[in-house]
């Protein structure tokens, strides 16, 4: 059985703790999460806002393909990927990747790959 997948593209913010708890409900031994946020450029330039667009359907399909590849490589019990679109401000959440697995190596590896 493969990982239960939850892929969402949304303009709404997400609750990191709630997403973690949903993965924890899979009754696994390890949960690894990553949250990406809006920041300044690497060269120190300040960003006042960021606007992200996507192609509905295509974006979800590409993320699903990445998750399926990770699921083929590691034993994953659950995967959640949330990617925000629209206008985002500094410090806003952009992306959440959460991976649940029986063992930490699979959870870390799967999350890093995704």
Beta strands, then each sheet from edge to edge (+ up, - down):
strand 1: 4-10
strand 2: 30-37
strand 3: 50-52
strand 4: 76-84
strand 5: 86-88
strand 6: 93-101
sheet 1: 1+ 4+ 6- 2+
sheet 2: 3+ 5-
end
